[in-house]
């Protein structure tokens, strides 16, 4: 039988915070050799790492507020590992007491790292291009979130003013956003007149725009005060949505330029449904409960992005229809397609070959 890997002589568990961390050094015998607060500054962290006699530090967050501690530990020649929050929360139940304090959390991190090393995840060395792309992707996600929030507010205003007009509004279409940003809501369009409405909506789906005009004309106009309050809100929200979506498109181009020449990235975007899109599902999938392990945001992205594949003629569309034919509900079938795509993505990343239908 293979020999067991000997545990480290000591582990420094760090419960990271914005302005300060709590550090707890636990030896192999389970003794607490150090237990104190340390400021989140280069000088204080360097001083801490120069004092402790250990092989590894373990943090509960490897990004954002935990980045400085990780970088200074590496400069001090220490190994770095990461205990995910869910694992730390579950491990805390094994310890006496139920108080939620930084001191206790640091102790849990250190003792879990010593007793259950399989619970730890490695913290890879930073890849500059990947980190830059991740930062841009986070900003893109923020812009899309802002646009979604403003869309919901704009739809609420339109729904109260003219439900028939709101039902036809496509707030993902630049032509609609341009029209609403310049003319306001349905009554602003009517006041501008049909020629001005046609000029502002040039290039849009003419049948849908005409239907929206007719819907507004056939609806009862609210009071002047209501219209006067509504129009500036509609114009402001439409401009903000358009700007956010344009910013997201610009970030998409920056990410593509940043990762140009990366074999894995270029192979991944050949997979149907993987290339970035502005369209996102506004409703959640409700079906059987799923495992809460892993990256929740990535898992949801895989599932929601499969919505664009359900009517396709490729293998993923066929997989969806086969699952529905076996009695699965929509959400279950999407998850099954997401699992299949995940296997394809893993194979493409492993072999660095483009997707082939």
N, C-alpha and C positions, 0 to 999 in steps of 0.2 A: 504493500500500500504506500502511496506517496506520503512523504513526511508533511506534517502540518506546518503552515507558515507561522513563524513566531511573531507574536504581537509586538508592537513598538514598545519601547521602554516607558514612554509617557506620551500623552496626547493633550494638546492645548485646545480645548473647546471654546469657541467664541460666538456668543450671541450678539450679532452685529446690530448697530443702531445708527441713526443719522449723525448725532453729535458725539456719541461715545459707545463703546462696546463693553460687554462684560466677559472677562477672560477667566477660564478655570482650567488649571493644569492638574491632570489626574495621572498618577503613576500606574504601572502595570499591576501593582498590588492593590490598587483601588484607593490609595491615599490622595487627598487633595493637597497638592504642594503649593498652589498659588490660586488665589480667588479674589479678584479685584476688578474695579472699573478702569478702563483706559480710554483716553480721548481719541477720537477718530482723526488723528493728525500724524504726519509722517514721523516727526520726532518722537512722539509718545509710543507709537507702534514699534519703531526701531529699537527704542529702549526696552520695551517688553520682550521682543524676540531675542535681544542680546542676553537677557537674563535667564530665560527658560532653557531647561535641558530636555529637549524633546525632539522627536523626528518629524512630527506632523502637526499641523494645525487643521482644525475642522470648523467650517463655518456653516451657518444655516441659510445664507443667501450668497450666491456667487456672482451677483450682478449689482449694479447700482451702489447701495451703501456698503456692500461687502468687497468692492473692487480694490479699495486702497489697502485693506488688510491683506488681501491675497497678494497684491503686487509687492508689498513690503516684506511679506514672509518669504516670497521667492528670492528677493534680493538678499535675504539673510540666509539663504541656503536650505530653507525648510520645505518639506513636502506639504502639499495643500490638497484637501479633500472637501467634499460637500455633502452634507446630510440634508436631504430634501425636507421641506416643511411638514409634509404628511407623515413621513417616517419619524421625524422628531416628535410630532404630536402623538402618534401612536406609542412611541417608546416612553413618553412622559407618563403614561398610565401605569407603567411598571414601577415607578418610583413613588415613595411615600409623599403624601400631601397632594393638594390640588391647586395650590396657589400658582398664579402665573406671574413669575418675576424673572428679570434678566438673569439673576444669580442662579436660580434653579434651572433655567433653560440652558445656560452654559454648562452646568454640571451634567444635565441629561445628554447634551451633545457629546461631551468628552467621554462619559462612561459608555454610551451607546457605541461610539467609535471603537473603544477598546473591546467591548464585549461582543458586538455584532458588526464586524468590519464589512460584511457583505452588504450592509445597508448604505454604505458610503458610495458616492459617485465621484469619478475623477473630475478635476477642473483642468481642462486642456489649456495648453499654452495659447495665448491670444493670436489670432490670425488677423492682421491689420485690415485687409480687404473685407474679410467676413464681418469683422466688428463694425466697420464703416457701413456696410450694407445693412447690418442689423439695426444700427442707429437710424438709417434712412427709412427702413421698414417700420420702425416704431413711430416715426413722424408721419408716415403715410397712414398708418392705422389711426393715429390721432386725427388726421384731417378727415378721414372717412367717417370716424365717429362724430366729429363736429357736423359734417354734412348730414348724417342720418338724424341727429338731434334736430337740426334746423328744418329738415324735410318734415319731420313729425309735427313740428310747430306750424309750419306753413300749411300742411294738410288740414290741421285743426282749424286754422283761420278760414281756409277755403270751404271746408265742410260746413261751418256755421253760416257762411255767406251764401254759397250756391252749391249744394250737394251735386247737382247734375254736372256742373263745370269741374268740380273736384274729381269726380269719377273718371273724367277723361284726361286729367292732368298727368303728364309723364315727367316727374321731377328728376329723372335720370337723363333726359334729353336736353341738350344745350339750347335748342331752339325754344323750348318751353321756358327754360330759365331766363333766357335773353328777353323773351316777351314779357314775362312776369316782372323782371327786373326793370324794364323800361316803362311798362304801362300800368303795372299794379295788378290787382285781381280782376275778376270778370267785369266789374263795373268800370274799372279804369279802361279796360279794352273797349267796352261799349262807348264810353265817353270819347275815346280817341277816334272812333269811327272805323268802318270796315276797311277803307283804303290804308289807313295807318296800321291797322291790325295785320293786314295782308303783307305790308312792307316789312314789318318787324319779324313776321314769321316766315319770311321767304326761305325756301329750302326745306321746310318742315313737312311732315306728313299732312298734305292738304286736306284730305278727307277728315282726319281727326281734328285738325284745327277748325275746320268749318263746323264740325259737330259741336265743338266747344263753344263757338260763337253762337250757334243756334240754341244751345242749351242755356246760355246766359240770357239771350233775347227772350226765351220762353219762360224765364224764372221771374219771380217777384223781387223787385229791387228793395234792399233795406233802406232805412232812413239815411239822410245825408250825413248825420253825425257818425253813424256806423261806417259808412263808406269812407268818410274822411279819416277815420281812425284805422281802417283796414288797409288802405292802399299803401301808405308808407311802410307798414310792417311787411307787406307782401314784397315790395320792391327790395327792402333791406335783406330779407331772408333769402330771396332768390339770388341776389348778388353774392351773398355769403356762401350759398351752396355751390354756385358756379365757381367761385374762387377756390373753394376747398377741393372740388373735383379737379380743377386745372392744376392745383398744387400737387394732388395725388398723381396725376398723369406725369407731371414733371419729375417727381420722385421716382416713378417707374423707369423713366428714361435714365436717370442718374444711376439707379441700381443696375440696370442693364449695361450701362457703360462701365461701371465699376467692376462688374463681373465678366466683362467681355474677355474671351480667351480662356475662361475657366471651363474645363471640360465637363465637370459634373453639372454646373449650371446650364450649359448649353444643351446637354442631354436631357436634363429635367424639363426644360420648357418645351420639349417635343412631345411630352405626354399630354393627351387631351385633358383640358380642365386645370392644368397646372399653371399656365401663364397667368400673371396677375390680371384681375378684372375689377372694375369699379362696382359691378352689380353684386349685392350681397343679400342674403335672405333676411327678411325682417321678422320672421317667426321662428320659433324654436321647434325642434323635433321632439315629440313626446311619444315614447314607446317603452320598451322594456328597459330597466335600469342597466347602466353600463358601468364598467370598472372605472374607478376614479384615479387609477394609477396613470403615470405618464404626463405629458404636456397637454393640458386641457385645451388650450387655445389651438394648438396644432391639430389635435383630434377633431375639434369642431370645424376647423378649416377643411380638413379632409372630407368630413361628412357633408357640410354645406356646399362645397364646390362640386359635389357629385350631382347636385340639382341640374347643372348644365349638361349632364351626360344622359339623363334618363330617356330622352327621345332620340339619342344619336344611334347610328347604325354600327358603331364600333363594338369591340368586345365588352366595354363597360356598359353600354346601353343594352346589349344582349344579356349581360349578367343581371342587370336590374329587372328586365322583363321576365327572366327565368325565375328570379326570386319572388316576384309578384305572382307568377303563375303557380308557385308552390304554396301560396297563401300568406306570404309575408305582407305586413302593412308597409306603407311608404317609408317610414323611418327605419324599419328593420332592413328593408331592401337597400336603402342608402348606405347603412352601416356595412352591409355585406359588400357593396361595390367599393366602399372606402377601404375595406380590408384587402380586396383584390388589388386595388390601385397601389396600396402600400407595399405589397409584395413586388409589384412591377417596379415601383420607385426604388426599392432596396436593390433589386437586381441591376437597375440602370446605374445607380451610384456605385455599386460594387464593381461592375464591369466597364463603366464609362462608355456605354454605347447608346446611340439615339434610340428612341422608342420606335418600334415597328409594329404596325397593326397586324 
